[in-house]
Amino acid sequence: MSDNLYDVAYNLEKALRESNDFKELKRLYDEVNADESSRKMFDNFRDIQLNLQQKQMTGEEITQEEIEHAQKSVQLVQQHEKISQLMAAEQRLSMVITDLNKIIMKPLEEMYGAQ
Amino acid sequence: MSDNLYDVAYNLEKALRESNDFKELKRLYDEVNADESSRKMFDNFRDIQLNLQQKQMTGEEITQEEIEHAQKSVQLVQQHEKISQLMAAEQRLSMVITDLNKIIMKPLEEMYGAQ
């Protein structure tokens, strides 16, 4: 029975890989990364976001300067057509994956929620 | 294509529900919860664990008394045959789910890791 579980998981991996949402994300990701200036802008944006998230999580103080710097980097990527398309595609796939997880985890949710 | 993705996710949900690992977990969970003293002991253990985790995450100080109290509750559930079986079953299913997630997320891991 456990074998079947892994077989079905591999089917889902294949379906995700072949889904339009993933293919579109992959296409945009490759396009952004193929162009050096786009790639650098996107990497820089990611680094700034990650740094802020880490500071928030550890409760470290975030300066006004850092907030303004982050806002500027958001504006910059939003004005970049490919990067903003890539971010929208990431958002869409992230919602799909949230839905998939909700479906798969239903048996556990039912069990723990029934108490 | 997106329809197919959700269909396959429902297949995986069904396979998880019908797996021996899940059925065994459900059986033990129901047995522990059907007996009031076992249920209370398990709930109490969970509450203590959760409380300690929250304090660790928020960086709140954990007293020596709390540590000893938590250690005693661990010893108590470890000596309880059904509860310790339940906890082992939870651990096993948790590893299965980690494996499933690794399989499903492979396309994204490959994409983001390839840079």
gemmi code that builds the backbone of each chain (N, CA, C; Angstrom):
import gemmi

chains = {
    "A": [
        ("MET", (0.835, -1.213, 0.000), (0.000, 0.000, 0.000), (0.869, 1.262, 0.000)),
        ("SER", (1.979, 1.182, 0.751), (2.875, 2.331, 0.843), (3.521, 2.620, -0.515)),
        ("ASP", (3.777, 1.551, -1.282), (4.324, 1.712, -2.630), (3.380, 2.550, -3.477)),
        ("ASN", (2.103, 2.225, -3.404), (1.082, 2.934, -4.147), (1.118, 4.433, -3.825)),
        ("LEU", (1.284, 4.744, -2.526), (1.344, 6.132, -2.067), (2.462, 6.893, -2.796)),
        ("TYR", (3.639, 6.287, -2.871), (4.755, 6.949, -3.546), (4.524, 7.039, -5.057)),
        ("ASP", (3.919, 5.966, -5.630), (3.584, 6.008, -7.062), (2.673, 7.197, -7.360)),
        ("VAL", (1.662, 7.394, -6.527), (0.709, 8.483, -6.760), (1.396, 9.836, -6.556)),
        ("ALA", (2.318, 9.910, -5.609), (3.073, 11.151, -5.405), (3.900, 11.486, -6.655)),
        ("TYR", (4.495, 10.470, -7.274), (5.243, 10.708, -8.511), (4.320, 11.150, -9.647)),
        ("ASN", (3.085, 10.610, -9.664), (2.103, 11.080, -10.650), (1.807, 12.571, -10.454)),
        ("LEU", (1.711, 12.967, -9.196), (1.403, 14.368, -8.894), (2.580, 15.263, -9.277)),
        ("GLU", (3.781, 14.785, -9.029), (4.976, 15.534, -9.420), (4.954, 15.777, -10.934)),
        ("LYS", (4.617, 14.725, -11.683), (4.552, 14.803, -13.145), (3.461, 15.790, -13.579)),
        ("ALA", (2.299, 15.693, -12.937), (1.179, 16.579, -13.288), (1.533, 18.037, -13.000)),
        ("LEU", (2.265, 18.270, -11.887), (2.690, 19.631, -11.546), (3.678, 20.146, -12.595)),
        ("ARG", (4.631, 19.297, -12.955), (5.648, 19.668, -13.938), (5.021, 19.986, -15.301)),
        ("GLU", (3.922, 19.283, -15.633), (3.277, 19.462, -16.934), (2.131, 20.479, -16.901)),
        ("SER", (1.870, 21.040, -15.723), (0.767, 22.006, -15.619), (1.143, 23.328, -16.292)),
        ("ASN", (0.145, 24.018, -16.815), (0.394, 25.315, -17.460), (0.989, 26.322, -16.476)),
        ("ASP", (0.521, 26.283, -15.226), (1.033, 27.221, -14.217), (2.538, 27.044, -14.009)),
        ("PHE", (2.987, 25.780, -13.934), (4.419, 25.563, -13.737), (5.214, 25.907, -14.994)),
        ("LYS", (4.700, 25.497, -16.157), (5.421, 25.765, -17.411), (5.597, 27.275, -17.644)),
        ("GLU", (4.547, 28.029, -17.327), (4.596, 29.484, -17.480), (5.624, 30.092, -16.507)),
        ("LEU", (5.611, 29.601, -15.270), (6.590, 30.077, -14.276), (8.018, 29.782, -14.739)),
        ("LYS", (8.238, 28.569, -15.213), (9.566, 28.146, -15.661), (10.042, 29.018, -16.836)),
        ("ARG", (9.137, 29.272, -17.768), (9.468, 30.087, -18.945), (9.911, 31.486, -18.503)),
        ("LEU", (9.127, 32.113, -17.608), (9.441, 33.463, -17.141), (10.720, 33.483, -16.309)),
        ("TYR", (10.886, 32.454, -15.474), (12.079, 32.362, -14.630), (13.340, 32.271, -15.505)),
        ("ASP", (13.256, 31.426, -16.544), (14.400, 31.273, -17.457), (14.668, 32.567, -18.223)),
        ("GLU", (13.619, 33.245, -18.639), (13.778, 34.510, -19.366), (14.452, 35.573, -18.497)),
        ("VAL", (13.973, 35.695, -17.259), (14.550, 36.699, -16.352), (16.019, 36.375, -16.076)),
        ("ASN", (16.313, 35.082, -15.881), (17.682, 34.699, -15.535), (18.641, 34.707, -16.729)),
        ("ALA", (18.086, 34.658, -17.925), (18.928, 34.679, -19.128), (19.474, 36.082, -19.404)),
        ("ASP", (18.797, 37.096, -18.869), (19.228, 38.477, -19.071), (19.932, 38.973, -17.813)),
        ("GLU", (21.206, 39.338, -17.933), (21.991, 39.606, -16.725), (21.450, 40.755, -15.880)),
        ("SER", (21.000, 41.834, -16.530), (20.536, 42.975, -15.727), (19.226, 42.630, -15.002)),
        ("SER", (18.346, 41.872, -15.660), (17.108, 41.431, -14.999), (17.425, 40.515, -13.823)),
        ("ARG", (18.332, 39.583, -14.069), (18.686, 38.619, -13.047), (19.246, 39.315, -11.814)),
        ("LYS", (20.126, 40.295, -12.041), (20.733, 41.016, -10.919), (19.683, 41.795, -10.136)),
        ("MET", (18.753, 42.441, -10.877), (17.695, 43.216, -10.221), (16.823, 42.310, -9.360)),
        ("PHE", (16.490, 41.139, -9.909), (15.642, 40.194, -9.199), (16.363, 39.608, -7.989)),
        ("ASP", (17.632, 39.227, -8.158), (18.424, 38.693, -7.044), (18.544, 39.716, -5.922)),
        ("ASN", (18.794, 40.961, -6.307), (18.931, 42.039, -5.331), (17.638, 42.237, -4.553)),
        ("PHE", (16.505, 42.221, -5.283), (15.189, 42.333, -4.656), (14.969, 41.203, -3.653)),
        ("ARG", (15.290, 39.977, -4.080), (15.133, 38.798, -3.211), (15.979, 38.916, -1.940)),
        ("ASP", (17.233, 39.356, -2.104), (18.141, 39.499, -0.959), (17.586, 40.489, 0.055)),
        ("ILE", (17.063, 41.620, -0.451), (16.520, 42.649, 0.440), (15.303, 42.105, 1.200)),
        ("GLN", (14.393, 41.421, 0.477), (13.202, 40.841, 1.100), (13.583, 39.824, 2.187)),
        ("LEU", (14.524, 38.945, 1.840), (14.957, 37.882, 2.749), (15.577, 38.464, 4.014)),
        ("ASN", (16.411, 39.470, 3.826), (17.070, 40.144, 4.933), (16.041, 40.761, 5.891)),
        ("LEU", (15.025, 41.431, 5.312), (13.976, 42.040, 6.144), (13.175, 40.977, 6.897)),
        ("GLN", (12.835, 39.886, 6.187), (12.078, 38.798, 6.815), (12.834, 38.217, 8.006)),
        ("GLN", (14.145, 38.004, 7.803), (14.956, 37.440, 8.879), (14.995, 38.370, 10.083)),
        ("LYS", (15.112, 39.683, 9.819), (15.136, 40.654, 10.927), (13.800, 40.653, 11.671)),
        ("GLN", (12.692, 40.561, 10.895), (11.369, 40.514, 11.526), (11.238, 39.290, 12.423)),
        ("MET", (11.719, 38.148, 11.905), (11.579, 36.897, 12.652), (12.398, 36.886, 13.937)),
        ("THR", (13.589, 37.476, 13.866), (14.441, 37.482, 15.051), (14.181, 38.704, 15.922)),
        ("GLY", (13.252, 39.564, 15.488), (12.890, 40.731, 16.285), (13.924, 41.852, 16.229)),
        ("GLU", (14.860, 41.749, 15.262), (15.888, 42.785, 15.123), (15.261, 44.079, 14.578)),
        ("GLU", (15.787, 45.210, 15.004), (15.215, 46.483, 14.594), (15.443, 46.764, 13.103)),
        ("ILE", (14.401, 47.257, 12.440), (14.514, 47.616, 11.023), (14.498, 49.141, 10.928)),
        ("THR", (15.541, 49.701, 10.318), (15.646, 51.162, 10.270), (14.736, 51.736, 9.173)),
        ("GLN", (14.450, 53.030, 9.301), (13.646, 53.751, 8.312), (14.321, 53.678, 6.932)),
        ("GLU", (15.653, 53.767, 6.959), (16.440, 53.704, 5.723), (16.235, 52.365, 5.017)),
        ("GLU", (16.238, 51.283, 5.809), (16.045, 49.940, 5.238), (14.648, 49.793, 4.637)),
        ("ILE", (13.649, 50.361, 5.315), (12.267, 50.299, 4.810), (12.179, 51.013, 3.464)),
        ("GLU", (12.770, 52.206, 3.394), (12.737, 52.981, 2.147), (13.487, 52.276, 1.011)),
        ("HIS", (14.619, 51.681, 1.364), (15.421, 50.931, 0.401), (14.607, 49.751, -0.151)),
        ("ALA", (13.881, 49.049, 0.741), (13.050, 47.905, 0.338), (11.903, 48.368, -0.562)),
        ("GLN", (11.271, 49.486, -0.194), (10.160, 50.009, -0.998), (10.617, 50.372, -2.406)),
        ("LYS", (11.811, 50.968, -2.481), (12.348, 51.326, -3.804), (12.601, 50.089, -4.653)),
        ("SER", (13.117, 49.030, -4.018), (13.399, 47.803, -4.779), (12.100, 47.143, -5.251)),
        ("VAL", (11.021, 47.269, -4.468), (9.710, 46.751, -4.884), (9.227, 47.525, -6.113)),
        ("GLN", (9.318, 48.868, -6.035), (8.882, 49.706, -7.162), (9.656, 49.370, -8.436)),
        ("LEU", (10.955, 49.134, -8.246), (11.813, 48.829, -9.387), (11.380, 47.538, -10.089)),
        ("VAL", (11.171, 46.472, -9.322), (10.785, 45.201, -9.955), (9.359, 45.260, -10.510)),
        ("GLN", (8.498, 46.072, -9.874), (7.124, 46.191, -10.371), (7.073, 46.861, -11.739)),
        ("GLN", (8.048, 47.763, -11.958), (8.094, 48.444, -13.258), (8.743, 47.573, -14.343)),
        ("HIS", (9.389, 46.493, -13.927), (10.053, 45.603, -14.871), (9.029, 44.558, -15.323)),
        ("GLU", (8.685, 44.585, -16.624), (7.581, 43.743, -17.106), (7.802, 42.257, -16.823)),
        ("LYS", (8.952, 41.744, -17.235), (9.216, 40.304, -17.068), (9.231, 39.881, -15.601)),
        ("ILE", (9.918, 40.692, -14.768), (10.012, 40.322, -13.349), (8.638, 40.366, -12.686)),
        ("SER", (7.834, 41.380, -13.025), (6.509, 41.443, -12.393), (5.628, 40.290, -12.884)),
        ("GLN", (5.810, 39.860, -14.142), (5.093, 38.673, -14.634), (5.561, 37.419, -13.892)),
        ("LEU", (6.871, 37.330, -13.680), (7.433, 36.187, -12.949), (6.877, 36.129, -11.529)),
        ("MET", (6.819, 37.292, -10.863), (6.311, 37.320, -9.494), (4.828, 36.944, -9.435)),
        ("ALA", (4.066, 37.358, -10.444), (2.646, 36.990, -10.494), (2.506, 35.480, -10.720)),
        ("ALA", (3.393, 34.921, -11.564), (3.368, 33.470, -11.828), (3.741, 32.683, -10.573)),
        ("GLU", (4.704, 33.203, -9.814), (5.093, 32.549, -8.553), (3.921, 32.556, -7.568)),
        ("GLN", (3.218, 33.697, -7.536), (2.066, 33.851, -6.653), (0.984, 32.825, -7.013)),
        ("ARG", (0.738, 32.677, -8.337), (-0.293, 31.727, -8.786), (0.079, 30.294, -8.418)),
        ("LEU", (1.341, 29.914, -8.684), (1.746, 28.538, -8.377), (1.730, 28.293, -6.870)),
        ("SER", (2.071, 29.313, -6.122), (2.038, 29.187, -4.671), (0.607, 28.895, -4.176)),
        ("MET", (-0.386, 29.523, -4.817), (-1.789, 29.259, -4.446), (-2.200, 27.845, -4.836)),
        ("VAL", (-1.736, 27.394, -6.013), (-2.027, 26.018, -6.453), (-1.467, 25.022, -5.436)),
        ("ILE", (-0.215, 25.254, -5.004), (0.436, 24.329, -4.072), (-0.261, 24.331, -2.707)),
        ("THR", (-0.713, 25.510, -2.276), (-1.499, 25.581, -1.038), (-2.757, 24.725, -1.170)),
        ("ASP", (-3.439, 24.829, -2.325), (-4.645, 24.016, -2.573), (-4.326, 22.522, -2.555)),
        ("LEU", (-3.236, 22.142, -3.235), (-2.844, 20.726, -3.283), (-2.586, 20.196, -1.871)),
        ("ASN", (-1.852, 20.983, -1.075), (-1.559, 20.563, 0.299), (-2.820, 20.391, 1.128)),
        ("LYS", (-3.769, 21.312, 0.933), (-5.036, 21.209, 1.674), (-5.742, 19.902, 1.324)),
        ("ILE", (-5.743, 19.550, 0.029), (-6.406, 18.319, -0.426), (-5.720, 17.094, 0.191)),
        ("ILE", (-4.396, 17.045, 0.061), (-3.651, 15.860, 0.494), (-3.744, 15.665, 2.010)),
        ("MET", (-3.720, 16.785, 2.746), (-3.684, 16.712, 4.213), (-5.075, 16.543, 4.845)),
        ("LYS", (-6.109, 16.465, 4.007), (-7.487, 16.322, 4.506), (-7.655, 15.179, 5.516)),
        ("PRO", (-7.116, 13.969, 5.255), (-7.312, 12.882, 6.222), (-6.789, 13.237, 7.623)),
        ("LEU", (-5.642, 13.913, 7.661), (-5.066, 14.288, 8.957), (-5.854, 15.419, 9.605)),
        ("GLU", (-6.275, 16.361, 8.785), (-7.052, 17.487, 9.300), (-8.357, 16.984, 9.917)),
        ("GLU", (-8.999, 16.047, 9.216), (-10.245, 15.459, 9.722), (-10.019, 14.741, 11.043)),
        ("MET", (-8.930, 13.974, 11.083), (-8.658, 13.189, 12.290), (-8.396, 14.094, 13.493)),
        ("TYR", (-7.474, 15.050, 13.332), (-7.120, 15.918, 14.459), (-8.218, 16.928, 14.778)),
        ("GLY", (-9.029, 17.261, 13.772), (-10.095, 18.237, 13.995), (-11.344, 17.640, 14.627)),
        ("ALA", (-11.474, 16.325, 14.569), (-12.714, 15.652, 14.993), (-12.853, 15.564, 16.492)),
        ("GLN", (-11.742, 15.796, 17.187), (-11.744, 15.575, 18.635), (-12.774, 16.428, 19.360)),
    ],
    "B": [
        ("MET", (-5.340, 21.074, -18.112), (-4.189, 20.476, -17.431), (-4.280, 20.674, -15.918)),
        ("SER", (-4.786, 21.854, -15.526), (-4.910, 22.162, -14.102), (-5.927, 21.244, -13.421)),
        ("ASP", (-6.977, 20.871, -14.151), (-7.961, 19.920, -13.630), (-7.283, 18.616, -13.263)),
        ("ASN", (-6.431, 18.143, -14.174), (-5.700, 16.913, -13.966), (-4.880, 16.968, -12.670)),
        ("LEU", (-4.246, 18.124, -12.439), (-3.437, 18.330, -11.238), (-4.268, 18.073, -9.977)),
        ("TYR", (-5.469, 18.651, -9.934), (-6.331, 18.461, -8.761), (-6.834, 17.022, -8.671)),
        ("ASP", (-7.146, 16.409, -9.829), (-7.559, 14.996, -9.830), (-6.483, 14.123, -9.198)),
        ("VAL", (-5.237, 14.362, -9.595), (-4.136, 13.545, -9.076), (-3.939, 13.811, -7.583)),
        ("ALA", (-4.145, 15.064, -7.158), (-4.035, 15.381, -5.730), (-5.103, 14.608, -4.944)),
        ("TYR", (-6.316, 14.505, -5.496), (-7.358, 13.725, -4.826), (-6.995, 12.244, -4.782)),
        ("ASN", (-6.333, 11.750, -5.834), (-5.845, 10.358, -5.803), (-4.853, 10.154, -4.660)),
        ("LEU", (-3.986, 11.152, -4.481), (-2.971, 11.040, -3.426), (-3.625, 11.100, -2.045)),
        ("GLU", (-4.634, 11.952, -1.921), (-5.378, 12.025, -0.656), (-5.960, 10.651, -0.332)),
        ("LYS", (-6.561, 10.017, -1.337), (-7.177, 8.696, -1.162), (-6.112, 7.659, -0.792)),
        ("ALA", (-4.976, 7.705, -1.482), (-3.897, 6.743, -1.214), (-3.349, 6.924, 0.202)),
        ("LEU", (-3.266, 8.187, 0.654), (-2.795, 8.459, 2.015), (-3.795, 7.901, 3.032)),
        ("ARG", (-5.074, 8.173, 2.786), (-6.140, 7.704, 3.677), (-6.169, 6.182, 3.768)),
        ("GLU", (-5.831, 5.508, 2.674), (-5.894, 4.042, 2.631), (-4.560, 3.379, 2.965)),
        ("SER", (-3.528, 4.190, 3.223), (-2.209, 3.615, 3.528), (-2.222, 2.981, 4.918)),
        ("ASN", (-1.401, 1.958, 5.096), (-1.310, 1.305, 6.407), (-0.824, 2.273, 7.478)),
        ("ASP", (0.102, 3.158, 7.106), (0.630, 4.111, 8.084), (-0.474, 5.015, 8.628)),
        ("PHE", (-1.341, 5.507, 7.737), (-2.425, 6.365, 8.211), (-3.456, 5.568, 9.002)),
        ("LYS", (-3.815, 4.379, 8.507), (-4.833, 3.577, 9.187), (-4.388, 3.207, 10.604)),
        ("GLU", (-3.114, 2.887, 10.735), (-2.561, 2.532, 12.048), (-2.583, 3.758, 12.988)),
        ("LEU", (-2.208, 4.901, 12.446), (-2.248, 6.137, 13.236), (-3.670, 6.428, 13.710)),
        ("LYS", (-4.627, 6.330, 12.799), (-6.033, 6.610, 13.108), (-6.549, 5.655, 14.191)),
        ("ARG", (-6.190, 4.382, 14.055), (-6.629, 3.364, 15.022), (-6.109, 3.718, 16.424)),
        ("LEU", (-4.822, 4.059, 16.508), (-4.220, 4.373, 17.809), (-4.770, 5.684, 18.372)),
        ("TYR", (-4.955, 6.662, 17.480), (-5.491, 7.957, 17.898), (-6.894, 7.777, 18.491)),
        ("ASP", (-7.721, 6.978, 17.814), (-9.082, 6.733, 18.303), (-9.061, 5.977, 19.623)),
        ("GLU", (-8.159, 5.014, 19.749), (-8.064, 4.240, 20.989), (-7.664, 5.117, 22.170)),
        ("VAL", (-6.646, 5.962, 21.944), (-6.185, 6.849, 23.026), (-7.304, 7.811, 23.422)),
        ("ASN", (-8.025, 8.343, 22.421), (-9.057, 9.328, 22.717), (-10.341, 8.723, 23.287)),
        ("ALA", (-10.524, 7.424, 23.070), (-11.729, 6.758, 23.594), (-11.627, 6.541, 25.106)),
        ("ASP", (-10.400, 6.512, 25.596), (-10.198, 6.301, 27.040), (-9.883, 7.641, 27.711)),
        ("GLU", (-10.730, 8.061, 28.642), (-10.606, 9.427, 29.163), (-9.272, 9.717, 29.837)),
        ("SER", (-8.755, 8.768, 30.606), (-7.501, 9.064, 31.314), (-6.328, 9.163, 30.322)),
        ("SER", (-6.327, 8.299, 29.296), (-5.276, 8.385, 28.250), (-5.381, 9.716, 27.516)),
        ("ARG", (-6.610, 10.074, 27.159), (-6.834, 11.312, 26.409), (-6.336, 12.524, 27.188)),
        ("LYS", (-6.673, 12.552, 28.483), (-6.237, 13.686, 29.311), (-4.721, 13.750, 29.430)),
        ("MET", (-4.101, 12.582, 29.592), (-2.645, 12.546, 29.716), (-1.984, 13.055, 28.425)),
        ("PHE", (-2.534, 12.619, 27.275), (-1.984, 13.012, 25.978), (-2.216, 14.508, 25.719)),
        ("ASP", (-3.427, 14.989, 26.023), (-3.739, 16.420, 25.851), (-2.812, 17.280, 26.704)),
        ("ASN", (-2.610, 16.843, 27.929), (-1.766, 17.572, 28.867), (-0.323, 17.634, 28.351)),
        ("PHE", (0.171, 16.492, 27.846), (1.514, 16.413, 27.271), (1.645, 17.377, 26.084)),
        ("ARG", (0.645, 17.360, 25.205), (0.627, 18.254, 24.044), (0.660, 19.734, 24.451)),
        ("ASP", (-0.164, 20.073, 25.441), (-0.226, 21.460, 25.915), (1.134, 21.932, 26.431)),
        ("ILE", (1.790, 21.066, 27.199), (3.100, 21.415, 27.770), (4.130, 21.613, 26.651)),
        ("GLN", (4.132, 20.693, 25.680), (5.064, 20.787, 24.552), (4.853, 22.079, 23.753)),
        ("LEU", (3.570, 22.358, 23.461), (3.200, 23.523, 22.662), (3.617, 24.812, 23.363)),
        ("ASN", (3.357, 24.849, 24.664), (3.701, 26.002, 25.481), (5.214, 26.263, 25.459)),
        ("LEU", (5.999, 25.191, 25.579), (7.465, 25.326, 25.550), (7.944, 25.786, 24.168)),
        ("GLN", (7.361, 25.214, 23.116), (7.728, 25.601, 21.751), (7.473, 27.085, 21.502)),
        ("GLN", (6.293, 27.543, 21.964), (5.949, 28.956, 21.787), (6.925, 29.863, 22.517)),
        ("LYS", (7.293, 29.464, 23.738), (8.254, 30.265, 24.500), (9.618, 30.297, 23.806)),
        ("GLN", (10.019, 29.141, 23.261), (11.302, 29.088, 22.535), (11.279, 30.012, 21.325)),
        ("MET", (10.144, 29.988, 20.594), (10.032, 30.788, 19.374), (10.026, 32.286, 19.654)),
        ("THR", (9.381, 32.674, 20.748), (9.309, 34.101, 21.068), (10.482, 34.537, 21.940)),
        ("GLY", (11.360, 33.586, 22.289), (12.544, 33.914, 23.074), (12.246, 34.159, 24.549)),
        ("GLU", (11.051, 33.751, 24.989), (10.680, 33.915, 26.402), (11.491, 32.929, 27.263)),
        ("GLU", (11.810, 33.359, 28.475), (12.635, 32.518, 29.341), (11.864, 31.275, 29.814)),
        ("ILE", (12.552, 30.128, 29.809), (11.943, 28.887, 30.293), (12.609, 28.544, 31.620)),
        ("THR", (11.806, 28.405, 32.667), (12.364, 28.155, 34.004), (12.782, 26.696, 34.154)),
        ("GLN", (13.643, 26.451, 35.132), (14.105, 25.093, 35.448), (12.909, 24.223, 35.826)),
        ("GLU", (11.956, 24.831, 36.523), (10.752, 24.108, 36.963), (9.941, 23.631, 35.754)),
        ("GLU", (9.829, 24.507, 34.753), (9.087, 24.142, 33.537), (9.775, 22.996, 32.786)),
        ("ILE", (11.114, 23.049, 32.751), (11.865, 21.987, 32.076), (11.629, 20.645, 32.770)),
        ("GLU", (11.688, 20.664, 34.093), (11.486, 19.418, 34.856), (10.061, 18.886, 34.674)),
        ("HIS", (9.103, 19.827, 34.674), (7.693, 19.470, 34.485), (7.500, 18.809, 33.104)),
        ("ALA", (8.139, 19.378, 32.088), (8.043, 18.842, 30.726), (8.684, 17.458, 30.638)),
        ("GLN", (9.861, 17.318, 31.293), (10.550, 16.015, 31.277), (9.698, 14.931, 31.928)),
        ("LYS", (9.015, 15.303, 33.022), (8.151, 14.331, 33.704), (6.993, 13.903, 32.804)),
        ("SER", (6.426, 14.875, 32.076), (5.285, 14.551, 31.212), (5.726, 13.657, 30.045)),
        ("VAL", (6.982, 13.844, 29.570), (7.530, 12.964, 28.524), (7.661, 11.542, 29.068)),
        ("GLN", (8.246, 11.435, 30.276), (8.417, 10.104, 30.891), (7.074, 9.400, 31.073)),
        ("LEU", (6.083, 10.177, 31.469), (4.744, 9.639, 31.720), (4.141, 9.039, 30.443)),
        ("VAL", (4.187, 9.809, 29.337), (3.597, 9.289, 28.098), (4.430, 8.148, 27.501)),
        ("GLN", (5.754, 8.185, 27.745), (6.605, 7.103, 27.229), (6.295, 5.774, 27.914)),
        ("GLN", (5.847, 5.866, 29.177), (5.498, 4.641, 29.912), (4.101, 4.142, 29.559)),
        ("HIS", (3.323, 4.981, 28.881), (1.963, 4.607, 28.503), (2.027, 3.921, 27.140)),
        ("GLU", (1.692, 2.632, 27.114), (1.902, 1.836, 25.891), (1.195, 2.432, 24.669)),
        ("LYS", (-0.100, 2.697, 24.815), (-0.882, 3.193, 23.668), (-0.382, 4.553, 23.184)),
        ("ILE", (-0.133, 5.451, 24.129), (0.318, 6.801, 23.742), (1.687, 6.747, 23.076)),
        ("SER", (2.573, 5.914, 23.606), (3.900, 5.852, 22.976), (3.801, 5.214, 21.584)),
        ("GLN", (2.875, 4.274, 21.413), (2.633, 3.715, 20.071), (2.068, 4.782, 19.133)),
        ("LEU", (1.140, 5.584, 19.671), (0.550, 6.678, 18.877), (1.625, 7.665, 18.430)),
        ("MET", (2.512, 8.025, 19.371), (3.556, 8.986, 19.031), (4.526, 8.431, 17.981)),
        ("ALA", (4.813, 7.127, 18.071), (5.673, 6.495, 17.068), (4.979, 6.489, 15.702)),
        ("ALA", (3.651, 6.250, 15.706), (2.887, 6.240, 14.450), (2.844, 7.642, 13.828)),
        ("GLU", (2.721, 8.671, 14.683), (2.741, 10.062, 14.194), (4.088, 10.376, 13.545)),
        ("GLN", (5.143, 9.901, 14.201), (6.498, 10.114, 13.704), (6.680, 9.466, 12.330)),
        ("ARG", (6.172, 8.225, 12.199), (6.284, 7.511, 10.920), (5.525, 8.241, 9.817)),
        ("LEU", (4.293, 8.663, 10.108), (3.504, 9.334, 9.075), (4.132, 10.679, 8.703)),
        ("SER", (4.690, 11.325, 9.704), (5.350, 12.607, 9.457), (6.524, 12.431, 8.477)),
        ("MET", (7.248, 11.305, 8.607), (8.358, 11.045, 7.682), (7.833, 10.746, 6.276)),
        ("VAL", (6.718, 9.997, 6.200), (6.096, 9.700, 4.902), (5.705, 11.010, 4.207)),
        ("ILE", (5.082, 11.921, 4.974), (4.612, 13.190, 4.400), (5.792, 14.065, 3.946)),
        ("THR", (6.869, 14.042, 4.717), (8.086, 14.751, 4.305), (8.586, 14.198, 2.964)),
        ("ASP", (8.580, 12.872, 2.836), (8.991, 12.227, 1.571), (8.074, 12.638, 0.419)),
        ("LEU", (6.757, 12.609, 0.661), (5.798, 12.973, -0.382), (6.047, 14.409, -0.840)),
        ("ASN", (6.226, 15.308, 0.121), (6.466, 16.711, -0.220), (7.730, 16.896, -1.038)),
        ("LYS", (8.776, 16.144, -0.685), (10.031, 16.223, -1.432), (9.806, 15.808, -2.880)),
        ("ILE", (9.025, 14.729, -3.072), (8.738, 14.225, -4.424), (7.960, 15.272, -5.219)),
        ("ILE", (6.879, 15.777, -4.628), (5.978, 16.692, -5.341), (6.684, 18.005, -5.692)),
        ("MET", (7.528, 18.481, -4.780), (8.171, 19.791, -4.956), (9.439, 19.737, -5.825)),
        ("LYS", (9.786, 18.562, -6.315), (10.984, 18.376, -7.138), (11.073, 19.365, -8.308)),
        ("PRO", (9.991, 19.575, -9.075), (10.099, 20.511, -10.209), (10.541, 21.915, -9.762)),
        ("LEU", (10.014, 22.379, -8.619), (10.379, 23.717, -8.129), (11.804, 23.727, -7.585)),
        ("GLU", (12.162, 22.657, -6.886), (13.508, 22.568, -6.314), (14.540, 22.586, -7.447)),
        ("GLU", (14.248, 21.850, -8.510), (15.151, 21.814, -9.661), (15.286, 23.193, -10.302)),
        ("MET", (14.139, 23.857, -10.462), (14.140, 25.165, -11.106), (14.935, 26.187, -10.286)),
        ("TYR", (14.615, 26.300, -9.003), (15.303, 27.306, -8.170), (16.726, 26.920, -7.849)),
        ("GLY", (17.003, 25.608, -7.862), (18.352, 25.143, -7.528), (19.321, 25.223, -8.701)),
        ("ALA", (18.782, 25.346, -9.912), (19.608, 25.246, -11.132), (20.409, 26.508, -11.404)),
        ("GLN", (20.036, 27.599, -10.732), (20.628, 28.902, -11.036), (22.133, 28.953, -10.850)),
    ],
}
model = gemmi.Model(1)
for chain_id, residues in chains.items():
    chain = gemmi.Chain(chain_id)
    for i, (resn, *xyz) in enumerate(residues, 1):
        res = gemmi.Residue()
        res.name, res.seqid = resn, gemmi.SeqId(i, " ")
        for name, pos in zip(("N", "CA", "C"), xyz):
            atom = gemmi.Atom()
            atom.name, atom.element = name, gemmi.Element(name[0])
            atom.pos, atom.b_iso = gemmi.Position(*pos), 0.0
            res.add_atom(atom)
        chain.add_residue(res)
    model.add_chain(chain)
structure = gemmi.Structure()
structure.add_model(model)
structure.setup_entities()
